[in-house]
Amino acid sequence: MPKSKRDRPVTLSKTKKKGREHKELIVGSIRQAVENYGSAYVFTFENMRNQKFKEFREQLKSSSRFFLGSNKVMQVALGRSASDAAKPGIHKLAKLLKGNSGLFFTNLSKEEVERLFGQYEEYDFARAGSIAIEKVELKEGPLEQFSHEMEPFLRKQGLPVRLNRGVIELVADHIVCEEGQHLSPESARTLRLLGIKMATFRLHIVCRWSPDDFEVYIEALDLSDVDSS
């Protein structure tokens, strides 16, 4: 008997794609922020940690607002040229929204923003694919920081280990990672077990706009497409 076309399984894990309505909501929110706040910044980030960023955003919510997402959507909201800019000159920010970047609107003073961003650093465990900032080598001998139940797991991470009277023992020197090299999944997991943090979540100010001023902070940027109008 042929199957009924009505009797089709529904995958509950499917999520609806964010469409035009969502993009228009973001554009509207950014344009409202342009009106509500005295200055706007483009910032970049490295080693993003969502929870840490959420805490930083929460700290500043009374005076400021952050936007992360599609650079193209944020560019449209600001305006891509002087003719469609949300406010005079603010389209210059749009031209510098590239890569891992976001928008920051605030009523804080320029000096306070520079201080907050300049001193902000959060250390965390590096993920697979990150660049090791130092060489980590384990010497032959007992690994007493680990319980005997960890021995199979450590072996899976590539460590040459064995159990010796209930103590995990490294039977030869082992290099976990080399400085400047990409971390493998196994190396990243081992570093976490060892409590070694190699990732630093940082925010960098790229440029600042206010009704009276436009300033670029990162001199290495290619500014050839940012006009002076």
C-alpha distance (Angstrom), angle and dihedral (degrees) to the residues before:
residue distance angle dihedral
M1 . . .
P2 3.85 . .
K3 3.79 117.4 .
S4 3.77 117.3 -105.9
K5 3.78 114.4 -109.6
R6 3.78 87.2 -137.2
D7 3.78 91.6 60.2
R8 3.77 98.3 77.9
P9 3.83 124.5 141.5
V10 3.78 116.4 -114.7
T11 3.79 118.1 -144.6
L12 3.77 106.4 -138.8
S13 3.81 92.8 -166.1
K14 3.81 92.5 67.5
T15 3.78 114.4 110.0
K16 3.75 126.9 -156.6
K17 3.80 113.8 -109.8
K18 3.78 117.1 -114.5
G19 3.77 104.1 -106.3
R20 3.77 140.3 -178.2
E21 3.79 93.9 -59.9
H22 3.81 92.0 58.2
K23 3.81 91.9 47.6
E24 3.79 91.4 50.0
L25 3.81 89.3 51.3
I26 3.82 90.8 54.1
V27 3.81 91.7 46.8
G28 3.79 90.2 50.6
S29 3.82 92.5 48.4
I30 3.81 92.4 50.7
R31 3.80 92.7 47.9
Q32 3.78 89.3 50.1
A33 3.81 89.4 51.2
V34 3.81 89.1 52.7
E35 3.80 87.2 59.5
N36 3.81 96.7 41.6
Y37 3.81 102.0 47.8
G38 3.77 132.5 59.1
S39 3.81 99.1 -137.6
A40 3.79 140.7 16.1
Y41 3.80 133.4 -151.6
V42 3.78 137.9 -166.9
F43 3.80 111.2 -141.5
T44 3.78 134.5 -179.0
F45 3.77 128.1 -149.1
E46 3.78 138.7 -154.5
N47 3.80 128.2 -158.0
M48 3.80 92.3 7.6
R49 3.80 114.5 -149.6
N50 3.79 110.4 -170.0
Q51 3.79 97.1 -154.0
K52 3.81 93.3 48.1
F53 3.79 91.1 47.8
K54 3.80 90.6 48.9
E55 3.82 89.5 54.3
F56 3.83 91.9 49.5
R57 3.80 91.1 48.2
E58 3.80 90.7 48.8
Q59 3.81 89.9 52.1
L60 3.82 90.8 58.1
K61 3.81 101.3 34.5
S62 3.81 94.7 108.9
S63 3.81 92.4 61.2
S64 3.78 106.7 19.0
R65 3.79 148.3 32.5
F66 3.81 132.3 -145.9
F67 3.79 128.7 -152.9
L68 3.82 125.2 -164.2
G69 3.77 126.3 171.1
S70 3.77 139.7 74.3
N71 3.79 110.6 11.2
K72 3.80 90.0 -151.0
V73 3.80 92.4 55.6
M74 3.81 91.3 48.4
Q75 3.81 90.0 48.0
V76 3.80 91.2 53.1
A77 3.81 90.2 49.9
L78 3.81 93.0 53.0
G79 3.78 94.8 38.7
R80 3.77 125.7 -108.8
S81 3.79 97.1 -127.5
A82 3.78 140.1 23.8
S83 3.81 90.2 -98.2
D84 3.82 95.3 60.5
A85 3.83 100.4 28.1
A86 3.80 115.5 138.4
K87 3.81 86.5 -133.9
P88 3.81 130.2 3.4
G89 3.80 110.8 -72.7
I90 3.80 97.2 0.9
H91 3.82 91.2 110.1
K92 3.83 86.2 76.4
L93 3.81 87.8 73.0
A94 3.80 90.2 55.4
K95 3.79 91.2 58.0
L96 3.82 90.0 59.1
L97 3.80 97.5 48.3
K98 3.80 97.7 109.5
G99 3.79 135.0 141.1
N100 3.80 117.1 -20.9
S101 3.77 97.8 4.8
G102 3.78 142.5 127.3
L103 3.79 144.8 -178.8
F104 3.78 127.1 -101.1
F105 3.80 121.3 -166.9
T106 3.79 118.8 -171.5
N107 3.77 149.4 158.5
L108 3.80 90.9 -147.9
S109 3.78 119.0 113.2
K110 3.78 120.0 -96.4
E111 3.81 90.3 -113.0
E112 3.81 92.6 52.7
V113 3.81 92.7 49.5
E114 3.80 91.3 49.1
R115 3.80 90.1 50.3
L116 3.82 94.8 48.0
F117 3.80 95.1 47.3
G118 3.80 94.0 39.4
Q119 3.79 95.3 55.1
Y120 3.80 97.5 38.5
E121 3.81 113.6 112.7
E122 3.79 129.7 146.1
Y123 3.80 120.7 -173.3
D124 3.78 120.2 -146.2
F125 3.78 142.7 157.2
A126 3.79 114.5 -73.4
R127 3.78 119.5 -115.6
A128 3.78 128.8 -133.9
G129 3.80 110.3 -75.2
S130 3.81 94.3 30.8
I131 3.79 120.3 123.7
A132 3.81 115.4 -103.7
I133 3.80 111.2 -123.2
E134 3.79 94.1 -159.2
K135 3.76 142.4 15.0
V136 3.80 114.7 -97.6
E137 3.79 118.0 -164.0
L138 3.80 128.7 174.3
K139 3.78 117.4 -149.4
E140 3.79 124.4 -135.4
G141 3.77 112.5 -89.7
P142 3.82 142.3 65.9
L143 3.81 121.0 -20.6
E144 3.75 96.3 -153.3
Q145 3.81 93.7 169.1
F146 3.79 88.8 74.5
S147 3.80 126.4 68.9
H148 3.80 118.5 -127.0
E149 3.84 90.9 -105.7
M150 3.83 88.5 68.9
E151 3.80 94.2 63.7
P152 3.86 97.3 93.4
F153 3.80 91.6 45.9
L154 3.81 93.3 49.3
R155 3.80 90.2 50.0
K156 3.80 89.2 54.1
Q157 3.81 88.4 55.9
G158 3.80 89.2 59.0
L159 3.80 99.0 -100.7
P160 3.83 113.8 143.4
V161 3.81 96.7 -129.3
R162 3.79 139.6 151.9
L163 3.78 137.2 177.0
N164 3.79 116.2 -103.7
R165 3.81 112.5 -175.7
G166 3.78 91.3 -31.1
V167 3.81 94.8 -46.6
I168 3.80 122.4 110.0
E169 3.76 109.3 -122.4
L170 3.80 129.5 -167.4
V171 3.80 105.4 -137.0
A172 3.83 94.1 -161.7
D173 3.78 139.6 12.4
H174 3.80 110.5 -79.3
I175 3.81 129.9 -160.6
V176 3.80 109.9 -145.4
C177 3.81 94.5 -174.0
E178 3.78 142.4 -16.0
E179 3.79 123.6 -128.6
G180 3.81 111.4 -99.2
Q181 3.81 94.5 16.1
H182 3.80 127.1 114.2
L183 3.79 114.7 -101.2
S184 3.78 117.4 -117.3
P185 3.82 118.6 -140.8
E186 3.81 88.4 -105.1
S187 3.81 92.9 51.0
A188 3.82 91.8 48.1
R189 3.81 91.2 51.6
T190 3.81 92.1 47.3
L191 3.80 92.5 50.5
R192 3.80 89.4 51.5
L193 3.80 90.2 52.0
L194 3.79 89.5 50.0
G195 3.81 91.1 49.7
I196 3.81 93.1 -120.7
K197 3.81 113.6 148.7
M198 3.79 116.3 -159.3
A199 3.81 102.6 162.8
T200 3.80 124.5 85.4
F201 3.79 119.2 -166.1
R202 3.80 107.2 -145.2
L203 3.79 137.4 169.8
H204 3.81 121.3 -148.7
I205 3.79 126.4 -164.4
V206 3.80 111.1 -130.1
C207 3.80 101.4 179.0
R208 3.78 143.9 -19.7
W209 3.79 132.3 -138.4
S210 3.78 129.7 -167.3
P211 3.81 129.0 160.1
D212 3.82 88.5 -96.3
D213 3.78 103.3 34.4
F214 3.80 148.4 33.3
E215 3.80 119.8 -164.1
V216 3.80 133.2 178.7
Y217 3.82 117.6 -150.2
I218 3.81 103.8 -177.3
E219 3.78 107.1 66.2
A220 3.82 94.3 -170.1
L221 3.81 91.5 69.1
D222 3.78 119.9 111.1
L223 3.80 102.2 -116.2
S224 3.79 97.1 173.9
D225 3.81 91.4 111.0
V226 3.82 95.0 48.8
D227 3.78 106.7 91.9
S228 3.77 123.2 -152.2
S229 3.80 95.7 -123.1
